[in-house]
């Protein structure tokens, strides 16, 4: 595994962007995938200051769709409130037949003088989407519509 817990994939979808994210735990995977998503849009994710804090609580009947919902939520806040958010902490629990996510995301409103925007992610897609435990930890493959 590289020092950065994600890598971009050039050969998955020609008109879209794709990445693989990694983590030793499910929570590390969620944080890495959310950073990879933001990094598709913003050249320097370290330019995003933690001026606003949001508690994100989501549930899903599968682990895979829980991550999908988190990434979709990040795109939603970018579109609805012009917020660039980075997940700082995440906790995933199973309750019966559901997976529950409690996450803290921090960020700020898009400022084009400060944030060099590369592309606009419109949506997370199901094309080749996976998120699961592997023998080396946790891994997700995500294709986004840009």
C-alpha positions, 0 to 999 in steps of 0.5 A, a space after each residue: 500500500 502506498 503512503 497515500 491511501 488511494 490511487 486514481 485509475 485511468 483505464 476504467 471509464 473514459 469520460 469519468 474519473 475513478 479511484 481505489 481507496 484503502 484502509 486497514 479498518 473500515 473507518 480508514 477506508 471511508 476517510 481515504 475514499 472521501 479524501 480521494 473524492 475531494 481530491 478529484 475536484 480540488 488540486 490541493 485538499 490541504 487548502 480546505 480549512 476546517 471552518 465548518 463542522 458537520 455530523 453525518 449520520 447514515 445507515 444502509 443495509 450493506 457496508 458497500 452502500 454505506 460508503 456509497 451514501 457517504 460519498 453521495 452526501 459529500 457531493 450533495 453538500 458541495 452542490 447544495 451548500 458549496 461546501 468542500 468537506 473532508 471526513 475527519 473521523 468515522 465510526 461504523 457499527 452494525 445493528 441488526 441488519 443495518 450498518 450505521 455511520 457516524 462521521 465528523 466532516 470539516 471544511 469550508 465554502 468553495 473559494 475559487 481564489 483559494 481552491 484550485 478546482 479541477 473538475 466538478 463531480 456530478 455523481 457517484 456511479 455504480 459502474 464497477 463500484 465495490 467496497 469490501 474487506 480484502 486479505 490486506 485490509 479494506 478496499 473500494 473502487 469508485 467511478 464518479 461522473 464528472 
